[in-house]
Amino acid sequence: MMLKSYITLGLTAVMVVNIFAQTNNDSLPGGASFQRLTDDRIEEVRKQLRNMGIDLQWEQVVTLGKDRSDQDLVVIMIDQRGVPSRKDIEVPKNFWDKVEKKMPKEIRIVDSFAEGASQEGRVFFMVTTTLRSTLIYPTALSLGLSEVESQTVTGMALMSFGGSFFGAYALTKGRELGYGRVAMMNYGGEVGMYYPNFVASIVADQGDDEAGRKIGAWGTMFCFPLGIYLGTKVDVVGNHEYGNAALMCHLGRMGILFGYLTPLLWGEYTGYDNYGTLSPSMAMAFLPAGFYIGYRLSRGKSWSSGRSALVAIAGIAGVATGILLPSLAESGNATSYAALGILGGVGGTLVGFLMYPHREYNFQQGVFTGISTAVCAAAGLGIPFFARAENHQTYTISTILGAWSGLLLGERLGRSLFEYGPRDKRTARRAAFPILTQWPIAAAQALTVHRSEDPALRVTAEIFRYSF
């Protein structure tokens, strides 16, 4: 008798497990497939049934579900003999709406995200927007209103800090925000800062410094949020294709740098008097051209986040190498500096694409490679200082060799330190390094004086003078 009871209990357990296994996708005899309800929804359904005057033998109920075809309430029961049965109860049209309205708010939010709302880049966007706004608006206000008091600027800075944070929160509510989309929104704000300052440089070069300053200030305050908004509308990358987005943004920034270098190609022959108008004008044209090239290179591809960073690092190292090479010859002029800088940027970018093309890199590997490049360049520059070298060619050669050795070493060590995963191909943290696009210019300001007699120093000083 005891053995028979155990057998019956075991068969019942098997049947119950089988029922639960089938509730999500399969059918039980006598009905279509159904979706099993969660425990909190079952409790609410019991309350609704009591209100409707429907009473079930709850001690025999195994689970409740929702019919996938006609939205009936499905009741799975086991009788005293251990035989499962299904009962479909027709419920009013608003029955399930009443159940969902009684669910706690946080449960509905989780369900909404499960249906496809991805916002993994939202916090990153809010933080970057807040920091940028805190810097942009007080500075632009002080430039746009020359008579403004420092106390007003301080108040503007504090209000920008809070207002931009909650403004970014409101803008991103309910939006799809993978890192690919966030990269486009951040870049839109960045471009919104560039163009007013390009126009301001042109106006100032025509002799109206006051008008140029106001155009740059008020234009930046207006175009920065406009660029972010337009970044939500640009449909050139997928929501999660961060590597593609970062590549487009980098090539757009390289277009700016090439725009400032290109007028120097004929500056030796025409003079530099119109450089302040030509360089920002060409930058305005080259920025979208570079972005479009990145778009074409990304069509049909899914660049990893680390690969886009590698392209950026190699491209910037190429520009720096090209600008430094003519200094090895005493007869170098502005044209040679600009030409080799552009060729170096193109060559370095190609190196970034072609170096181990079968490999994919994650964000950490890209960052590590960039740090390794900068550190080794500094170490290479330090060696001649330590050796007390007396000619500048030694410093130049050592710095170039150090930078490229650091790039190769960083790529190799990065692969051994950080593991690439499938997630990094479509989603990663921001791996573009916009500040590196301007570092050769910043170095030029530290090492040169405007209108120096040395062509090598003059070209770098001119680039910095009209850069932003």
N, C-alpha and C positions, 0 to 999 in steps of 0.2 A: 504493500500500500504506500509506504514511504517512497519507494522508487518511482511509482506512478506519479506521485505528487511532484517529485523533482523533475521528471520528464515533462509534465504539463507546464511547470513553471519555466523550464528552459525553452520550450517551444513558444510560450507566450512572450518571453523576452526577445527571442529571435524575431517574432512577428512585429513587436513594438519597434525594434531597431530598424526593421525593414520599412515600416511605415514612415519613420522619421527620415530615412534615406530617400524615400520617394516623394516627400511632400514638396520639394522645391521644383522638381523638373518632370516627374513622372505622374502616371495616373493610377488610381486605385480602381478596382472593379466598381462599375456603377456611376462613374463620373469622370469629368475632364481633370487635367492637372490643376494644382492649386498651390498657392504660396502660403507657407506656415506663418502665423502671426507671432510677433515677439511677446514676451511675458507681460509687459506693461499694456500692450494692446489687447491681450486676452482679458485682462482685468477690466478694461474699459468696455469691451464687447459684452461681458457678463452684466455690467451695469445697464447697458443699453437694452439688452434682452429682458432684464427684469422690468425696465420701464415699459417695454412693449407687451408685458404679460406672458412672455415665453419662458418656460421653465424646462431645464434639461436635467437629466440624471448625471450630475456633475461627477459623481464617484466613478462613473464609467467612461468619462470623457478623457481621451488621451491628449488631444490637441485641437486647436481651431485653425482654420485657414480661410483664404479668400480665393474663390474660384477665378481662374485666369480669363475665362471666356465671358461668363455672364455676371460676375461680381457677387454671386451668392455667397452666403456664409457656409463654410464647409466644417462639419463636426465629425471628427474621427473618434469612434467609441470602441470599447472591447466589452463584450458581454461576459456573463458569469462563466461561460465555457471557454473563455479566452479567444473567441472568434472576433476579429476586427470587422467593423462595418463603417460605412460612410453615410452621412445624412446631410443633404443640401437644404438650407433654409433660405427662402427668398426674403430679402430685406429691402426696405425702402431705398430710393435712389440717393437720399442724403445721409444714409446710415454711416457710410465710411467717412464722409466729411465730418460728421459729428465726432467720430472716434479720433480722427487726426487732430481736430481742434482741441481735444482734451489732453493731447500729448504735451509733455514739458517742452519748453522752447528750445533747449539745447539739443534735444533729440531730433527736432525738425531740421536744425542747422546741419547736424552731422549727415542726415539723409540727403540734404541738398548738395553737400560737397561730394557725397558718394556718387551722385548722378553726373558729376563732371566739372564742378567749379573748382579749378585748381588755382590756389593763390600762394604758392610757395615763395614767390618773389615779392610779395606785398610789403613785408616789413623792411626789406632791403630798399625798396623804392621810397618808402616813407622816410627812412633815415637819411638817404642821400638827398632827397628833395628838401628836407628840413635844414640840413647843413648848408646846402647851396643857397637857399632862400635867406638864411641868416647872414650870409656873406654878401649876397647880391643887393638886397633892397636897402639896407642902411648905406652902403657905399654908393649906390646909384642915386639915392636921395640926396646925399651930401654933394654929389657932383652936379645933379640936376638943379638943385637950389643952392646956389653959392652962399646965400645969406642964412642958411639954416643953422640953428644952434646945435652944439654938441649934445645937449640934453635931449633934443628932439631925435637926433640920430640914435642915441642910446635907447630911447623908447621904441623907435621903429625896429631896432634890432630885436628887442625883447618880444614885441608883438609879432614880428616875422617868425620868430622861433616857435611860438605857440600856434599862430594862425596857419603856417605852412604845414605843420604836423597834422592838424585836424582837417585842413583842406585836402591833403594827400589821402587821408583816411576816407573822406567823403568821396573823392574822385575814384578810388579803387574799390569801393564797396560793390560787391557782386560781380566784379570783372574777372575775366580769366587773366591771371598774372603769373605765368611761368617766367623764367629768367630771360627767355627770348623776347617776350613782350616788354618786360621791364627794361631791357637794354635799349629797345627802340624808344621808349618813353624818356629815359634818361638822355639818350642822344638827341632827341627832339628838343629837350630843354637846353642842351649844350649848343645846338645849332642856333637856337633862339638867342643865345648870348653872343654868338659869333657875328651874325650878320649886322645887327645894329652897330657893333664896334667897327666892322669893315667900312660901313657907310660913314661913321664918325671920323675914321682915319682919312677918308677921301675928302670930306668937307674940311677937316682941319688942315690938310695939305694944300687946300686952295686958299688958305689964309684966314679962315674964320674959326679960330680955336674955340670960342665960346659956343657957337652953334654946334660944332662937332662934339663938344663935351655933353651938351644937352641931348643931342640925338642918341649918343651912346648910352646915356643914363636912362632916359625915359624909354627908349627903344628896348633896352635890356629888360626893364621891369615889365613891359608889356609882352615881349616876345618869348620870355622864358616860360611862363605858364602856357602860352599859346603853343609853343613847340612841344611841350609835354602832352597837351591835349591831342595835337596832330599825330604824335607818336602812338596814341591809342588807335588811330585810324589807319595807319600805314600797314598794308597787308603784303609784306615782302618776305616775312619769315613766319614759321610756325610758332605757336605759343611757347614751346619748349626748345626751339632751335637756337640756343644761346651762342653756340660756336659760329653759326652763320651770321647772326646779328653782330657779334663782336668783330668778325672779319670785315663786314661792310663799314662799321663805324671806324675801324682802324684805317682802312684805305681812304675814307673820307678825310680823316685828320692828316694823312700823308698828302692828300691833295692840297690842304692848306699850306703845308710846309713847302711843297713844290711851287705853289703860287707865289710864295715870298722869294724863292730862289730863282725862278725863271726870269724875271726882269733883269737880274744881274748878269745873264748871259750876254746881253748887249749893252750893259751899263758902261763898259770901258769905252764904248764908241759913242754913245749918246749922252753920257753923263748920268748922274743920279738925282737930278733935280725933280724928276717926275716919279721917282721910286715910290713915294708915299701914296700916289694915286694908282700906279700900275699894280703894285704888289697886293693890296687888298682886293682890287678888282679881279685879278687873276685867281686869288684865293677863293673868291665867291663863285667863280666858274669851275675851279678844279675840285672843290669840295663835293658837289653833287656828282661830278664825273668820277671821282674816286669811289664814292658810294655805289654808283651804278656798276663800276667794274667789279666791286665786291659782290654785288647782287648777281651779276652774270657768272662769276666764279662759283657761286653757291647754288645755282640752279641745278636741281637733280642730285645734290650732294648734302651730306649732313656732317659738316666739319665738327670735330670734337672741340671742346672749350680750350683744351691745352694746345691744340694745333693752331687755333686762331691767335693765342698768346705767343706761340713760337714765331709765327709769321710777323707779328708786331715787333717782337724783340729783335729778330734778325733784320727787319727793315730799318729800324731805328739805328741799329749798330752799323748797317750799311751806309746810311746817311752820314753818320759821324765819321766813319772811315773815309768816305769820299771827301768830306770837308777837310780832314786832317792831312790827307795824302799830299796835296800841293805844297804844304809847308815844308816838305822834305827838299823841295827845290827852291833855291833862293829867288828864282825868277817867276814864281807863281803870281797870278793876278786874279781879280774878282771873277772873271769868266771861267777860269779853270776850277776855282773853288765851287762855284755854283753848278757847273757841268758835272764834275765828279761827285758832288753831293747828290744830284738827281740820279745819276747812273748808279751810285752806291745804294740809294734807296730802292731802286728797281731790282738791282742784283741781290740785295739782302732779302727783299721780299720773296724773290724766286728761291733763294736758299731755304727760307722758311717753309715754302711749299714742297720743295723737292728733297729736303733732308729726311731720309727714311720715310718715304711717302706711305709705306704700308703700316706705319705705326700710328696709334692714336694716343693722345695724352689727356690726362684729366687736369682740373684746375690747379691742384697742388703742384703737379709737375711743371706746369707753365710758370707759376709764381717762383718756384725754386730755380728754374732756368734763368728767369729774369734777374733774380737776386745774385745768382752765381756770375752772370755776365757783368753786372755792375761791380761786384766785389773784386772779381779778378782784374777788371779794368783799373780799379783803384790800386790794387796790388802791383799791377804792371807799371803804373805811373810812379808808385812809391820806390821801385827798385832803382831807377836813375837818381832819384833824390837821395836815397841812402848811399849810392855810389858816388854822389857829388859830380854827376856828369855835367859837362860844360856846354854841350851843343844841344839845341832844341830837337834835332832829328832823333836823338836817342830817346827822349821823352815820348815823342810821337809814336815811334816804332814799338816801344815797350807797351804803351797804352793800347794800341791796336791789337797787338798779339795777345795781350792779357784779356781783352774783351772777347775776342773770338774763341780763345782757349776756354774761357769761363762759360761761354755758350755751349760748346761741345761737352765740357765736363758736367755742366748742369743738366744737360739732356740725358747723359748717361747715368749720373747719380740719381736724378729724379725718378727714373724708371725703376731703380732698385729700392728706393725709399717709399714710393707711393704706388699703390696698385690701381690700375685702370679698371673701371667697372662700366657696365652698360649704361648706367644712369648718367655718367659724365658725357656721353655722346649727345644727349638731347637736352640735358639740364645741368647747369653748373653755375657757381657763383661768378661774379663779374671778373673776367680775366683780361680785360683790355686795360692798358696803362696809359691813359691820355697824357699824364704829366711827362712821360718819357718822350713824347713827341716834341716837347719844347726844351728838353734838357740841353741839347747842343746850343740852342739860342741863349739859355740862361748862363751856360758856361762862357759863351762869347762875351756877355756883359761883364762877367767877373774878370775876364782876362784882357779886355780891350777898351779902347777909348774912342768915342765917335770922331770921325774924320782923321783917323790916324793916317800917316803917310804910307804905312805898310799895307799893300792891297789885301793881304790875308786877314789883317786885323780890321780893315775897313769893311770888308764884306760881312764879317760876322757882326760888327757893330751896327751896320745898316739893317741886318735881319732883325736884331733885337729891338732896334729903335722903333720899328713899325710893327712889331709883333704885339700880341695882346697878352 
